[in-house]
Amino acid sequence: MGRIKRKQGLAEGVVAPEIMQQARRSLQTDKVKPAAKKCFVCGSPVAPNSAEGLCWVCRRLKISAWQEVEQQISAQE
């Protein structure tokens, strides 16, 4: 029986080089995560919807304090 001749480069040519590069780049960006911002009051991670740089607890306390002040002002009038 004769030997079966394999095509050279078949294993290398299964996935296009552009796709391999794209996959490598996406893995690199997944590994590098930006440092999470910290709440400037307590140091916890900042809430995603916070423009003030507050965690969700400190943000909620701030909103509650504003509501309390508004109620006191309206009661005095």
PyMOL CGO cylinders between C-alpha atoms (Angstrom):
from pymol import cmd
from pymol.cgo import CYLINDER

trace = [
    CYLINDER, 0.00, 0.00, 0.00, 1.20, 3.45, -0.79, 0.3, 1, 1, 1, 1, 1, 1,
    CYLINDER, 1.20, 3.45, -0.79, 1.40, 6.32, 1.59, 0.3, 1, 1, 1, 1, 1, 1,
    CYLINDER, 1.40, 6.32, 1.59, -1.39, 8.89, 1.54, 0.3, 1, 1, 1, 1, 1, 1,
    CYLINDER, -1.39, 8.89, 1.54, 0.00, 12.29, 0.81, 0.3, 1, 1, 1, 1, 1, 1,
    CYLINDER, 0.00, 12.29, 0.81, -1.44, 15.04, 3.01, 0.3, 1, 1, 1, 1, 1, 1,
    CYLINDER, -1.44, 15.04, 3.01, -1.84, 18.53, 1.76, 0.3, 1, 1, 1, 1, 1, 1,
    CYLINDER, -1.84, 18.53, 1.76, 0.60, 20.87, 3.41, 0.3, 1, 1, 1, 1, 1, 1,
    CYLINDER, 0.60, 20.87, 3.41, -0.86, 23.79, 5.31, 0.3, 1, 1, 1, 1, 1, 1,
    CYLINDER, -0.86, 23.79, 5.31, -4.32, 22.30, 5.64, 0.3, 1, 1, 1, 1, 1, 1,
    CYLINDER, -4.32, 22.30, 5.64, -4.33, 22.58, 9.44, 0.3, 1, 1, 1, 1, 1, 1,
    CYLINDER, -4.33, 22.58, 9.44, -3.07, 26.14, 9.25, 0.3, 1, 1, 1, 1, 1, 1,
    CYLINDER, -3.07, 26.14, 9.25, -5.59, 27.21, 6.63, 0.3, 1, 1, 1, 1, 1, 1,
    CYLINDER, -5.59, 27.21, 6.63, -8.74, 26.08, 8.46, 0.3, 1, 1, 1, 1, 1, 1,
    CYLINDER, -8.74, 26.08, 8.46, -9.25, 29.46, 10.12, 0.3, 1, 1, 1, 1, 1, 1,
    CYLINDER, -9.25, 29.46, 10.12, -8.47, 32.63, 8.24, 0.3, 1, 1, 1, 1, 1, 1,
    CYLINDER, -8.47, 32.63, 8.24, -5.53, 34.60, 9.70, 0.3, 1, 1, 1, 1, 1, 1,
    CYLINDER, -5.53, 34.60, 9.70, -7.71, 37.74, 9.99, 0.3, 1, 1, 1, 1, 1, 1,
    CYLINDER, -7.71, 37.74, 9.99, -10.18, 35.88, 12.20, 0.3, 1, 1, 1, 1, 1, 1,
    CYLINDER, -10.18, 35.88, 12.20, -7.36, 34.53, 14.38, 0.3, 1, 1, 1, 1, 1, 1,
    CYLINDER, -7.36, 34.53, 14.38, -5.94, 38.05, 14.84, 0.3, 1, 1, 1, 1, 1, 1,
    CYLINDER, -5.94, 38.05, 14.84, -9.37, 39.39, 15.72, 0.3, 1, 1, 1, 1, 1, 1,
    CYLINDER, -9.37, 39.39, 15.72, -9.84, 36.61, 18.28, 0.3, 1, 1, 1, 1, 1, 1,
    CYLINDER, -9.84, 36.61, 18.28, -6.44, 37.31, 19.85, 0.3, 1, 1, 1, 1, 1, 1,
    CYLINDER, -6.44, 37.31, 19.85, -7.21, 41.03, 20.11, 0.3, 1, 1, 1, 1, 1, 1,
    CYLINDER, -7.21, 41.03, 20.11, -10.58, 40.37, 21.76, 0.3, 1, 1, 1, 1, 1, 1,
    CYLINDER, -10.58, 40.37, 21.76, -8.91, 38.12, 24.33, 0.3, 1, 1, 1, 1, 1, 1,
    CYLINDER, -8.91, 38.12, 24.33, -6.40, 40.83, 25.17, 0.3, 1, 1, 1, 1, 1, 1,
    CYLINDER, -6.40, 40.83, 25.17, -9.11, 43.44, 25.70, 0.3, 1, 1, 1, 1, 1, 1,
    CYLINDER, -9.11, 43.44, 25.70, -11.08, 41.03, 27.90, 0.3, 1, 1, 1, 1, 1, 1,
    CYLINDER, -11.08, 41.03, 27.90, -8.08, 40.55, 30.18, 0.3, 1, 1, 1, 1, 1, 1,
    CYLINDER, -8.08, 40.55, 30.18, -7.40, 44.27, 30.64, 0.3, 1, 1, 1, 1, 1, 1,
    CYLINDER, -7.40, 44.27, 30.64, -10.23, 45.74, 32.66, 0.3, 1, 1, 1, 1, 1, 1,
    CYLINDER, -10.23, 45.74, 32.66, -10.26, 49.42, 33.55, 0.3, 1, 1, 1, 1, 1, 1,
    CYLINDER, -10.26, 49.42, 33.55, -9.93, 50.22, 37.21, 0.3, 1, 1, 1, 1, 1, 1,
    CYLINDER, -9.93, 50.22, 37.21, -13.36, 50.64, 38.79, 0.3, 1, 1, 1, 1, 1, 1,
    CYLINDER, -13.36, 50.64, 38.79, -14.04, 54.13, 40.04, 0.3, 1, 1, 1, 1, 1, 1,
    CYLINDER, -14.04, 54.13, 40.04, -14.45, 54.46, 43.77, 0.3, 1, 1, 1, 1, 1, 1,
    CYLINDER, -14.45, 54.46, 43.77, -17.08, 56.46, 45.65, 0.3, 1, 1, 1, 1, 1, 1,
    CYLINDER, -17.08, 56.46, 45.65, -15.43, 59.58, 47.01, 0.3, 1, 1, 1, 1, 1, 1,
    CYLINDER, -15.43, 59.58, 47.01, -17.43, 59.26, 50.26, 0.3, 1, 1, 1, 1, 1, 1,
    CYLINDER, -17.43, 59.26, 50.26, -17.04, 55.61, 51.27, 0.3, 1, 1, 1, 1, 1, 1,
    CYLINDER, -17.04, 55.61, 51.27, -14.71, 54.03, 48.68, 0.3, 1, 1, 1, 1, 1, 1,
    CYLINDER, -14.71, 54.03, 48.68, -17.21, 51.49, 47.29, 0.3, 1, 1, 1, 1, 1, 1,
    CYLINDER, -17.21, 51.49, 47.29, -17.54, 51.03, 43.50, 0.3, 1, 1, 1, 1, 1, 1,
    CYLINDER, -17.54, 51.03, 43.50, -19.37, 53.91, 41.82, 0.3, 1, 1, 1, 1, 1, 1,
    CYLINDER, -19.37, 53.91, 41.82, -22.95, 53.30, 40.66, 0.3, 1, 1, 1, 1, 1, 1,
    CYLINDER, -22.95, 53.30, 40.66, -23.14, 53.04, 36.86, 0.3, 1, 1, 1, 1, 1, 1,
    CYLINDER, -23.14, 53.04, 36.86, -25.76, 55.79, 36.63, 0.3, 1, 1, 1, 1, 1, 1,
    CYLINDER, -25.76, 55.79, 36.63, -23.99, 58.18, 39.02, 0.3, 1, 1, 1, 1, 1, 1,
    CYLINDER, -23.99, 58.18, 39.02, -22.57, 61.38, 37.54, 0.3, 1, 1, 1, 1, 1, 1,
    CYLINDER, -22.57, 61.38, 37.54, -21.46, 62.60, 41.00, 0.3, 1, 1, 1, 1, 1, 1,
    CYLINDER, -21.46, 62.60, 41.00, -18.97, 59.79, 41.67, 0.3, 1, 1, 1, 1, 1, 1,
    CYLINDER, -18.97, 59.79, 41.67, -21.07, 58.14, 44.38, 0.3, 1, 1, 1, 1, 1, 1,
    CYLINDER, -21.07, 58.14, 44.38, -21.91, 54.50, 45.08, 0.3, 1, 1, 1, 1, 1, 1,
    CYLINDER, -21.91, 54.50, 45.08, -25.57, 53.55, 45.04, 0.3, 1, 1, 1, 1, 1, 1,
    CYLINDER, -25.57, 53.55, 45.04, -25.87, 53.78, 48.86, 0.3, 1, 1, 1, 1, 1, 1,
    CYLINDER, -25.87, 53.78, 48.86, -24.33, 57.25, 49.14, 0.3, 1, 1, 1, 1, 1, 1,
    CYLINDER, -24.33, 57.25, 49.14, -26.30, 58.39, 46.10, 0.3, 1, 1, 1, 1, 1, 1,
    CYLINDER, -26.30, 58.39, 46.10, -29.54, 57.19, 47.70, 0.3, 1, 1, 1, 1, 1, 1,
    CYLINDER, -29.54, 57.19, 47.70, -28.65, 58.90, 50.99, 0.3, 1, 1, 1, 1, 1, 1,
    CYLINDER, -28.65, 58.90, 50.99, -27.99, 62.14, 49.12, 0.3, 1, 1, 1, 1, 1, 1,
    CYLINDER, -27.99, 62.14, 49.12, -31.35, 61.94, 47.32, 0.3, 1, 1, 1, 1, 1, 1,
    CYLINDER, -31.35, 61.94, 47.32, -33.12, 61.19, 50.63, 0.3, 1, 1, 1, 1, 1, 1,
    CYLINDER, -33.12, 61.19, 50.63, -31.40, 64.14, 52.29, 0.3, 1, 1, 1, 1, 1, 1,
    CYLINDER, -31.40, 64.14, 52.29, -32.55, 66.45, 49.48, 0.3, 1, 1, 1, 1, 1, 1,
    CYLINDER, -32.55, 66.45, 49.48, -36.13, 65.22, 49.89, 0.3, 1, 1, 1, 1, 1, 1,
    CYLINDER, -36.13, 65.22, 49.89, -35.95, 65.76, 53.65, 0.3, 1, 1, 1, 1, 1, 1,
    CYLINDER, -35.95, 65.76, 53.65, -34.67, 69.32, 53.22, 0.3, 1, 1, 1, 1, 1, 1,
    CYLINDER, -34.67, 69.32, 53.22, -37.44, 70.10, 50.72, 0.3, 1, 1, 1, 1, 1, 1,
    CYLINDER, -37.44, 70.10, 50.72, -40.07, 68.78, 53.16, 0.3, 1, 1, 1, 1, 1, 1,
    CYLINDER, -40.07, 68.78, 53.16, -38.66, 70.88, 56.01, 0.3, 1, 1, 1, 1, 1, 1,
    CYLINDER, -38.66, 70.88, 56.01, -38.62, 74.00, 53.87, 0.3, 1, 1, 1, 1, 1, 1,
    CYLINDER, -38.62, 74.00, 53.87, -42.22, 73.51, 52.77, 0.3, 1, 1, 1, 1, 1, 1,
    CYLINDER, -42.22, 73.51, 52.77, -43.30, 72.86, 56.38, 0.3, 1, 1, 1, 1, 1, 1,
    CYLINDER, -43.30, 72.86, 56.38, -41.70, 76.13, 57.54, 0.3, 1, 1, 1, 1, 1, 1,
    CYLINDER, -41.70, 76.13, 57.54, -43.58, 78.15, 54.90, 0.3, 1, 1, 1, 1, 1, 1,
]
cmd.load_cgo(trace, "trace")
